[in-house]
Amino acid sequence: MRFMNDINKPFLGFWEKLEKPFFVLAPLANVTDAVFRRVINKYSKPDVMWTEFVSADGLCHPDGKTALLRDLSYTEGERPIVAQLFTAHPKKMFEAAKLVAELGFDGIDINMGCPDKNVMKQGAGANLMKDPKLAQELIIAAREGTIACGRELPISVKTRLGFNEDNLEVWLLALLQMRPAVITVHARTKKEMSKVPARWGSVKRAVEIAAWSGTLIIGNGDVKDLEDAGNKIRETGADGAMLGRAIFGNPWLFDRNKIAVTVEEKLCATVFHTQLFEEVWKDTKSFELMKKHYQAYVNHFPQAKELRAKLMACHSAQDVEKTIEEFLKSYPDIAVQSVVVA
């Protein structure tokens, strides 16, 4: 229960208990699904995990709800875990947030930065940066949806510096007025996509703008590893850093003590990931989705190109396991070589 003197402060929930600085895993569509998060949790663990972004509209529709609930599946070992939602409809956000609270999530994140055309056509994602009033209504709806469930969850926002231009001062203030627990700032505009280096000087500016609010600021963009994340946090004063693309092929990313693994360890992780993918998703997701992971896992060691080509031709976990077993038997000297992962 929140007291009256707390009403103008952000409700931080689990965020308040995290030791700073914290290092969190970015929500990556078709990458950080329920399976890959379990893989990451086996080898290292971020301070907070996000689901892939999920359509709030779809969760409110009988035909789409079943499939999307699979995307919101998680294990207890992943906590604290935040469900990321997108929509342009406050009523749908209210209902989806209520459902997410019922599912036991630790927080809700609203995507206000995705540049995907299909998402923006719905008025959601990055399009919300052009409509601050609607963005504010969505934060309110998400908060009220969780309260209606009987358990208030911290509401966070993941966004960018602006749509076509850097509009951080105006845009960030509009969000801060709604007292979100956290704002993750991807240090580029929507127009820039990922074509230019992330400007972490803007993250520092976001920290300064939010200093009065009690809202935590997470920086995002071009973070290579935990050391790089720590340096960026010290330079900007951010409360934490979000790592995304660096997780590809490196589920050890959040292990502060892991500098290198053997080729065999890498390939065993590849097999584990594939087996779990097949076990969890069965026929509901295409096996082809695993292929991008093989491109990431299998590199930086002799014969990697040849092995990668064979894995790209596989169509089942059994095929992958057999192919990797044959490789390890054929190249025992390569199997024990070290590959840097940090």
Contacts in CASP RR format, 6 or more apart in sequence:
PFRMAT RR
TARGET T0000
AUTHOR 0000-0000-0000
METHOD contacts of the structure
MODEL  1
MRFMNDINKPFLGFWEKLEKPFFVLAPLANVTDAVFRRVINKYSKPDVMW
TEFVSADGLCHPDGKTALLRDLSYTEGERPIVAQLFTAHPKKMFEAAKLV
AELGFDGIDINMGCPDKNVMKQGAGANLMKDPKLAQELIIAAREGTIACG
RELPISVKTRLGFNEDNLEVWLLALLQMRPAVITVHARTKKEMSKVPARW
GSVKRAVEIAAWSGTLIIGNGDVKDLEDAGNKIRETGADGAMLGRAIFGN
PWLFDRNKIAVTVEEKLCATVFHTQLFEEVWKDTKSFELMKKHYQAYVNH
FPQAKELRAKLMACHSAQDVEKTIEEFLKSYPDIAVQSVVVA
2 11 0 8 1.000
2 152 0 8 1.000
8 179 0 8 1.000
9 179 0 8 1.000
9 214 0 8 1.000
10 154 0 8 1.000
10 179 0 8 1.000
10 180 0 8 1.000
10 181 0 8 1.000
10 213 0 8 1.000
10 214 0 8 1.000
10 215 0 8 1.000
11 143 0 8 1.000
11 152 0 8 1.000
11 154 0 8 1.000
11 155 0 8 1.000
11 179 0 8 1.000
11 181 0 8 1.000
12 154 0 8 1.000
12 181 0 8 1.000
12 216 0 8 1.000
13 106 0 8 1.000
13 107 0 8 1.000
13 153 0 8 1.000
13 154 0 8 1.000
13 181 0 8 1.000
14 80 0 8 1.000
14 106 0 8 1.000
14 107 0 8 1.000
14 154 0 8 1.000
15 154 0 8 1.000
15 156 0 8 1.000
15 181 0 8 1.000
15 182 0 8 1.000
15 216 0 8 1.000
18 47 0 8 1.000
18 48 0 8 1.000
20 239 0 8 1.000
20 240 0 8 1.000
21 229 0 8 1.000
21 230 0 8 1.000
21 233 0 8 1.000
21 238 0 8 1.000
21 239 0 8 1.000
21 240 0 8 1.000
21 241 0 8 1.000
22 47 0 8 1.000
22 48 0 8 1.000
22 239 0 8 1.000
22 240 0 8 1.000
23 46 0 8 1.000
23 47 0 8 1.000
23 226 0 8 1.000
23 229 0 8 1.000
23 240 0 8 1.000
23 241 0 8 1.000
23 243 0 8 1.000
23 254 0 8 1.000
24 46 0 8 1.000
24 47 0 8 1.000
24 48 0 8 1.000
24 49 0 8 1.000
24 50 0 8 1.000
24 218 0 8 1.000
24 240 0 8 1.000
24 241 0 8 1.000
24 242 0 8 1.000
24 243 0 8 1.000
25 32 0 8 1.000
25 37 0 8 1.000
25 40 0 8 1.000
25 46 0 8 1.000
25 48 0 8 1.000
25 49 0 8 1.000
25 50 0 8 1.000
25 242 0 8 1.000
25 243 0 8 1.000
25 244 0 8 1.000
25 247 0 8 1.000
25 254 0 8 1.000
26 32 0 8 1.000
26 50 0 8 1.000
26 220 0 8 1.000
26 242 0 8 1.000
26 243 0 8 1.000
26 244 0 8 1.000
26 247 0 8 1.000
27 50 0 8 1.000
27 51 0 8 1.000
27 52 0 8 1.000
27 53 0 8 1.000
27 84 0 8 1.000
27 109 0 8 1.000
27 111 0 8 1.000
27 158 0 8 1.000
28 52 0 8 1.000
28 244 0 8 1.000
28 245 0 8 1.000
28 247 0 8 1.000
29 52 0 8 1.000
29 53 0 8 1.000
29 116 0 8 1.000
30 52 0 8 1.000
30 289 0 8 1.000
31 52 0 8 1.000
31 247 0 8 1.000
31 248 0 8 1.000
31 292 0 8 1.000
32 40 0 8 1.000
32 49 0 8 1.000
32 50 0 8 1.000
32 51 0 8 1.000
32 52 0 8 1.000
32 247 0 8 1.000
33 52 0 8 1.000
33 71 0 8 1.000
33 285 0 8 1.000
34 51 0 8 1.000
34 70 0 8 1.000
34 71 0 8 1.000
34 73 0 8 1.000
34 74 0 8 1.000
34 280 0 8 1.000
35 273 0 8 1.000
35 276 0 8 1.000
35 277 0 8 1.000
35 280 0 8 1.000
35 281 0 8 1.000
36 251 0 8 1.000
36 273 0 8 1.000
36 293 0 8 1.000
37 49 0 8 1.000
37 51 0 8 1.000
37 74 0 8 1.000
37 78 0 8 1.000
37 81 0 8 1.000
38 75 0 8 1.000
38 78 0 8 1.000
38 276 0 8 1.000
39 251 0 8 1.000
39 269 0 8 1.000
39 272 0 8 1.000
39 273 0 8 1.000
39 276 0 8 1.000
40 46 0 8 1.000
40 49 0 8 1.000
40 247 0 8 1.000
40 251 0 8 1.000
40 253 0 8 1.000
40 254 0 8 1.000
41 49 0 8 1.000
41 75 0 8 1.000
41 77 0 8 1.000
41 78 0 8 1.000
42 251 0 8 1.000
42 272 0 8 1.000
43 251 0 8 1.000
43 252 0 8 1.000
43 255 0 8 1.000
43 269 0 8 1.000
44 251 0 8 1.000
44 252 0 8 1.000
44 253 0 8 1.000
44 254 0 8 1.000
44 255 0 8 1.000
44 258 0 8 1.000
45 254 0 8 1.000
46 243 0 8 1.000
46 254 0 8 1.000
47 80 0 8 1.000
47 254 0 8 1.000
48 80 0 8 1.000
48 81 0 8 1.000
48 82 0 8 1.000
49 74 0 8 1.000
49 78 0 8 1.000
49 80 0 8 1.000
49 81 0 8 1.000
49 82 0 8 1.000
50 81 0 8 1.000
50 82 0 8 1.000
50 83 0 8 1.000
50 84 0 8 1.000
50 109 0 8 1.000
51 71 0 8 1.000
51 72 0 8 1.000
51 74 0 8 1.000
51 81 0 8 1.000
51 82 0 8 1.000
51 83 0 8 1.000
51 84 0 8 1.000
52 71 0 8 1.000
52 84 0 8 1.000
53 84 0 8 1.000
53 85 0 8 1.000
53 86 0 8 1.000
53 111 0 8 1.000
53 114 0 8 1.000
54 68 0 8 1.000
54 71 0 8 1.000
54 72 0 8 1.000
54 83 0 8 1.000
54 84 0 8 1.000
54 85 0 8 1.000
54 86 0 8 1.000
54 96 0 8 1.000
55 68 0 8 1.000
55 85 0 8 1.000
55 86 0 8 1.000
55 87 0 8 1.000
56 85 0 8 1.000
56 86 0 8 1.000
56 87 0 8 1.000
56 89 0 8 1.000
56 92 0 8 1.000
56 93 0 8 1.000
56 95 0 8 1.000
56 96 0 8 1.000
56 97 0 8 1.000
57 87 0 8 1.000
57 89 0 8 1.000
57 92 0 8 1.000
57 122 0 8 1.000
58 64 0 8 1.000
58 65 0 8 1.000
58 68 0 8 1.000
58 92 0 8 1.000
58 96 0 8 1.000
59 65 0 8 1.000
59 68 0 8 1.000
59 69 0 8 1.000
59 85 0 8 1.000
59 92 0 8 1.000
59 95 0 8 1.000
59 96 0 8 1.000
59 99 0 8 1.000
60 92 0 8 1.000
60 95 0 8 1.000
60 96 0 8 1.000
67 284 0 8 1.000
70 281 0 8 1.000
70 284 0 8 1.000
72 83 0 8 1.000
72 100 0 8 1.000
72 103 0 8 1.000
72 105 0 8 1.000
73 280 0 8 1.000
74 81 0 8 1.000
74 105 0 8 1.000
79 106 0 8 1.000
80 106 0 8 1.000
80 107 0 8 1.000
81 105 0 8 1.000
81 106 0 8 1.000
81 107 0 8 1.000
82 105 0 8 1.000
82 106 0 8 1.000
82 107 0 8 1.000
82 108 0 8 1.000
82 109 0 8 1.000
82 156 0 8 1.000
83 100 0 8 1.000
83 103 0 8 1.000
83 105 0 8 1.000
83 107 0 8 1.000
83 108 0 8 1.000
83 109 0 8 1.000
84 108 0 8 1.000
84 109 0 8 1.000
84 110 0 8 1.000
84 111 0 8 1.000
84 158 0 8 1.000
85 93 0 8 1.000
85 96 0 8 1.000
85 97 0 8 1.000
85 100 0 8 1.000
85 108 0 8 1.000
85 109 0 8 1.000
85 110 0 8 1.000
85 111 0 8 1.000
85 142 0 8 1.000
86 110 0 8 1.000
86 111 0 8 1.000
86 114 0 8 1.000
86 119 0 8 1.000
86 122 0 8 1.000
86 124 0 8 1.000
86 125 0 8 1.000
87 93 0 8 1.000
87 96 0 8 1.000
87 122 0 8 1.000
87 124 0 8 1.000
87 138 0 8 1.000
88 122 0 8 1.000
88 123 0 8 1.000
88 124 0 8 1.000
88 127 0 8 1.000
88 128 0 8 1.000
88 134 0 8 1.000
88 138 0 8 1.000
90 134 0 8 1.000
90 137 0 8 1.000
90 138 0 8 1.000
90 140 0 8 1.000
90 141 0 8 1.000
91 141 0 8 1.000
93 110 0 8 1.000
93 138 0 8 1.000
93 141 0 8 1.000
93 142 0 8 1.000
93 145 0 8 1.000
94 141 0 8 1.000
94 142 0 8 1.000
94 144 0 8 1.000
94 145 0 8 1.000
94 148 0 8 1.000
95 145 0 8 1.000
97 108 0 8 1.000
97 141 0 8 1.000
97 142 0 8 1.000
97 143 0 8 1.000
97 144 0 8 1.000
97 145 0 8 1.000
97 146 0 8 1.000
97 149 0 8 1.000
97 153 0 8 1.000
98 145 0 8 1.000
98 146 0 8 1.000
98 148 0 8 1.000
98 149 0 8 1.000
100 107 0 8 1.000
100 108 0 8 1.000
100 146 0 8 1.000
100 153 0 8 1.000
101 108 0 8 1.000
101 145 0 8 1.000
101 146 0 8 1.000
101 149 0 8 1.000
101 150 0 8 1.000
101 151 0 8 1.000
101 153 0 8 1.000
102 149 0 8 1.000
104 151 0 8 1.000
105 153 0 8 1.000
106 153 0 8 1.000
106 154 0 8 1.000
107 146 0 8 1.000
107 153 0 8 1.000
107 154 0 8 1.000
107 155 0 8 1.000
107 156 0 8 1.000
108 142 0 8 1.000
108 146 0 8 1.000
108 153 0 8 1.000
108 154 0 8 1.000
108 155 0 8 1.000
108 156 0 8 1.000
109 155 0 8 1.000
109 156 0 8 1.000
109 157 0 8 1.000
109 158 0 8 1.000
109 182 0 8 1.000
109 184 0 8 1.000
110 135 0 8 1.000
110 138 0 8 1.000
110 139 0 8 1.000
110 142 0 8 1.000
110 155 0 8 1.000
110 156 0 8 1.000
110 157 0 8 1.000
110 158 0 8 1.000
111 119 0 8 1.000
111 124 0 8 1.000
111 125 0 8 1.000
111 158 0 8 1.000
112 125 0 8 1.000
112 126 0 8 1.000
112 128 0 8 1.000
112 129 0 8 1.000
112 135 0 8 1.000
112 157 0 8 1.000
112 158 0 8 1.000
112 159 0 8 1.000
112 175 0 8 1.000
113 125 0 8 1.000
113 126 0 8 1.000
113 128 0 8 1.000
113 129 0 8 1.000
113 158 0 8 1.000
113 159 0 8 1.000
113 160 0 8 1.000
113 186 0 8 1.000
113 190 0 8 1.000
114 120 0 8 1.000
114 124 0 8 1.000
114 125 0 8 1.000
114 126 0 8 1.000
115 125 0 8 1.000
115 126 0 8 1.000
115 190 0 8 1.000
115 193 0 8 1.000
116 125 0 8 1.000
119 125 0 8 1.000
119 126 0 8 1.000
119 127 0 8 1.000
120 126 0 8 1.000
120 127 0 8 1.000
123 131 0 8 1.000
126 160 0 8 1.000
126 163 0 8 1.000
126 190 0 8 1.000
127 163 0 8 1.000
128 134 0 8 1.000
128 135 0 8 1.000
128 138 0 8 1.000
128 159 0 8 1.000
129 135 0 8 1.000
129 159 0 8 1.000
129 160 0 8 1.000
129 162 0 8 1.000
129 163 0 8 1.000
129 167 0 8 1.000
129 171 0 8 1.000
129 190 0 8 1.000
130 163 0 8 1.000
132 170 0 8 1.000
132 171 0 8 1.000
132 174 0 8 1.000
132 175 0 8 1.000
135 157 0 8 1.000
135 174 0 8 1.000
135 175 0 8 1.000
136 174 0 8 1.000
136 175 0 8 1.000
136 177 0 8 1.000
136 178 0 8 1.000
139 155 0 8 1.000
139 157 0 8 1.000
139 175 0 8 1.000
139 178 0 8 1.000
139 180 0 8 1.000
140 178 0 8 1.000
142 155 0 8 1.000
143 152 0 8 1.000
143 153 0 8 1.000
143 155 0 8 1.000
146 152 0 8 1.000
146 153 0 8 1.000
146 155 0 8 1.000
154 180 0 8 1.000
154 181 0 8 1.000
154 182 0 8 1.000
155 180 0 8 1.000
155 181 0 8 1.000
156 180 0 8 1.000
156 181 0 8 1.000
156 182 0 8 1.000
156 183 0 8 1.000
156 184 0 8 1.000
157 175 0 8 1.000
157 180 0 8 1.000
157 182 0 8 1.000
157 183 0 8 1.000
157 184 0 8 1.000
158 183 0 8 1.000
158 184 0 8 1.000
158 186 0 8 1.000
158 220 0 8 1.000
159 171 0 8 1.000
159 175 0 8 1.000
159 183 0 8 1.000
159 184 0 8 1.000
159 185 0 8 1.000
159 186 0 8 1.000
160 185 0 8 1.000
160 186 0 8 1.000
160 187 0 8 1.000
160 188 0 8 1.000
160 189 0 8 1.000
160 190 0 8 1.000
161 167 0 8 1.000
161 168 0 8 1.000
161 171 0 8 1.000
161 185 0 8 1.000
161 186 0 8 1.000
161 187 0 8 1.000
161 188 0 8 1.000
161 189 0 8 1.000
161 199 0 8 1.000
161 202 0 8 1.000
162 168 0 8 1.000
162 171 0 8 1.000
162 189 0 8 1.000
162 190 0 8 1.000
163 189 0 8 1.000
163 190 0 8 1.000
163 191 0 8 1.000
164 189 0 8 1.000
164 190 0 8 1.000
164 191 0 8 1.000
165 189 0 8 1.000
165 191 0 8 1.000
166 189 0 8 1.000
166 202 0 8 1.000
168 185 0 8 1.000
168 202 0 8 1.000
168 205 0 8 1.000
168 206 0 8 1.000
168 209 0 8 1.000
169 205 0 8 1.000
169 209 0 8 1.000
172 183 0 8 1.000
172 185 0 8 1.000
172 206 0 8 1.000
172 209 0 8 1.000
172 210 0 8 1.000
173 209 0 8 1.000
175 183 0 8 1.000
176 183 0 8 1.000
176 209 0 8 1.000
176 210 0 8 1.000
176 213 0 8 1.000
176 215 0 8 1.000
179 213 0 8 1.000
179 215 0 8 1.000
180 215 0 8 1.000
181 215 0 8 1.000
181 216 0 8 1.000
182 215 0 8 1.000
182 216 0 8 1.000
182 217 0 8 1.000
182 218 0 8 1.000
182 239 0 8 1.000
183 206 0 8 1.000
183 210 0 8 1.000
183 215 0 8 1.000
183 216 0 8 1.000
183 217 0 8 1.000
183 218 0 8 1.000
184 217 0 8 1.000
184 218 0 8 1.000
184 219 0 8 1.000
184 220 0 8 1.000
184 242 0 8 1.000
185 202 0 8 1.000
185 203 0 8 1.000
185 206 0 8 1.000
185 217 0 8 1.000
185 218 0 8 1.000
185 219 0 8 1.000
185 220 0 8 1.000
186 198 0 8 1.000
186 219 0 8 1.000
186 220 0 8 1.000
186 221 0 8 1.000
187 198 0 8 1.000
187 199 0 8 1.000
187 200 0 8 1.000
187 201 0 8 1.000
187 202 0 8 1.000
187 203 0 8 1.000
187 219 0 8 1.000
187 220 0 8 1.000
187 221 0 8 1.000
188 194 0 8 1.000
188 196 0 8 1.000
188 198 0 8 1.000
188 199 0 8 1.000
188 221 0 8 1.000
197 222 0 8 1.000
198 220 0 8 1.000
198 221 0 8 1.000
198 222 0 8 1.000
200 219 0 8 1.000
200 221 0 8 1.000
200 232 0 8 1.000
200 235 0 8 1.000
200 236 0 8 1.000
201 235 0 8 1.000
201 236 0 8 1.000
203 217 0 8 1.000
203 219 0 8 1.000
203 232 0 8 1.000
203 236 0 8 1.000
203 238 0 8 1.000
204 235 0 8 1.000
204 236 0 8 1.000
204 237 0 8 1.000
204 238 0 8 1.000
206 217 0 8 1.000
206 219 0 8 1.000
206 238 0 8 1.000
207 217 0 8 1.000
207 236 0 8 1.000
207 237 0 8 1.000
207 238 0 8 1.000
210 217 0 8 1.000
216 239 0 8 1.000
216 240 0 8 1.000
217 237 0 8 1.000
217 238 0 8 1.000
217 239 0 8 1.000
217 240 0 8 1.000
218 238 0 8 1.000
218 239 0 8 1.000
218 240 0 8 1.000
218 241 0 8 1.000
218 242 0 8 1.000
219 232 0 8 1.000
219 233 0 8 1.000
219 236 0 8 1.000
219 238 0 8 1.000
219 240 0 8 1.000
219 241 0 8 1.000
219 242 0 8 1.000
220 241 0 8 1.000
220 242 0 8 1.000
220 244 0 8 1.000
221 242 0 8 1.000
221 244 0 8 1.000
223 229 0 8 1.000
223 232 0 8 1.000
223 241 0 8 1.000
223 242 0 8 1.000
223 243 0 8 1.000
223 244 0 8 1.000
223 246 0 8 1.000
224 246 0 8 1.000
225 243 0 8 1.000
225 246 0 8 1.000
225 253 0 8 1.000
225 342 0 8 1.000
226 243 0 8 1.000
226 253 0 8 1.000
226 254 0 8 1.000
226 256 0 8 1.000
226 342 0 8 1.000
227 342 0 8 1.000
229 240 0 8 1.000
229 241 0 8 1.000
229 243 0 8 1.000
230 241 0 8 1.000
232 238 0 8 1.000
232 241 0 8 1.000
233 239 0 8 1.000
233 240 0 8 1.000
233 241 0 8 1.000
243 253 0 8 1.000
243 254 0 8 1.000
246 253 0 8 1.000
247 253 0 8 1.000
248 292 0 8 1.000
248 293 0 8 1.000
248 296 0 8 1.000
249 266 0 8 1.000
249 293 0 8 1.000
249 296 0 8 1.000
249 297 0 8 1.000
250 296 0 8 1.000
250 341 0 8 1.000
250 342 0 8 1.000
251 269 0 8 1.000
251 273 0 8 1.000
252 258 0 8 1.000
252 261 0 8 1.000
252 341 0 8 1.000
252 342 0 8 1.000
253 341 0 8 1.000
253 342 0 8 1.000
255 342 0 8 1.000
258 341 0 8 1.000
258 342 0 8 1.000
259 340 0 8 1.000
259 341 0 8 1.000
259 342 0 8 1.000
260 338 0 8 1.000
260 339 0 8 1.000
260 340 0 8 1.000
260 341 0 8 1.000
260 342 0 8 1.000
261 338 0 8 1.000
261 339 0 8 1.000
261 341 0 8 1.000
262 335 0 8 1.000
262 336 0 8 1.000
262 337 0 8 1.000
262 338 0 8 1.000
262 339 0 8 1.000
263 301 0 8 1.000
263 334 0 8 1.000
263 335 0 8 1.000
263 336 0 8 1.000
263 337 0 8 1.000
263 339 0 8 1.000
264 328 0 8 1.000
264 335 0 8 1.000
264 336 0 8 1.000
266 297 0 8 1.000
266 298 0 8 1.000
266 301 0 8 1.000
266 339 0 8 1.000
267 297 0 8 1.000
267 298 0 8 1.000
267 324 0 8 1.000
267 327 0 8 1.000
267 328 0 8 1.000
267 335 0 8 1.000
269 297 0 8 1.000
270 293 0 8 1.000
270 294 0 8 1.000
270 297 0 8 1.000
270 298 0 8 1.000
270 311 0 8 1.000
270 320 0 8 1.000
270 324 0 8 1.000
271 317 0 8 1.000
271 320 0 8 1.000
271 321 0 8 1.000
271 324 0 8 1.000
273 290 0 8 1.000
273 293 0 8 1.000
273 297 0 8 1.000
274 290 0 8 1.000
274 317 0 8 1.000
274 320 0 8 1.000
274 321 0 8 1.000
275 317 0 8 1.000
275 321 0 8 1.000
277 285 0 8 1.000
277 287 0 8 1.000
277 289 0 8 1.000
277 290 0 8 1.000
277 317 0 8 1.000
278 287 0 8 1.000
278 316 0 8 1.000
278 317 0 8 1.000
279 317 0 8 1.000
287 315 0 8 1.000
287 316 0 8 1.000
290 320 0 8 1.000
291 311 0 8 1.000
291 312 0 8 1.000
294 308 0 8 1.000
294 311 0 8 1.000
294 312 0 8 1.000
295 308 0 8 1.000
295 312 0 8 1.000
298 304 0 8 1.000
298 307 0 8 1.000
298 308 0 8 1.000
298 311 0 8 1.000
299 308 0 8 1.000
300 339 0 8 1.000
300 340 0 8 1.000
301 334 0 8 1.000
301 337 0 8 1.000
301 339 0 8 1.000
302 331 0 8 1.000
302 334 0 8 1.000
302 337 0 8 1.000
303 327 0 8 1.000
303 331 0 8 1.000
303 334 0 8 1.000
307 323 0 8 1.000
307 324 0 8 1.000
307 327 0 8 1.000
310 323 0 8 1.000
310 327 0 8 1.000
311 320 0 8 1.000
311 323 0 8 1.000
311 324 0 8 1.000
314 320 0 8 1.000
314 323 0 8 1.000
328 335 0 8 1.000
END
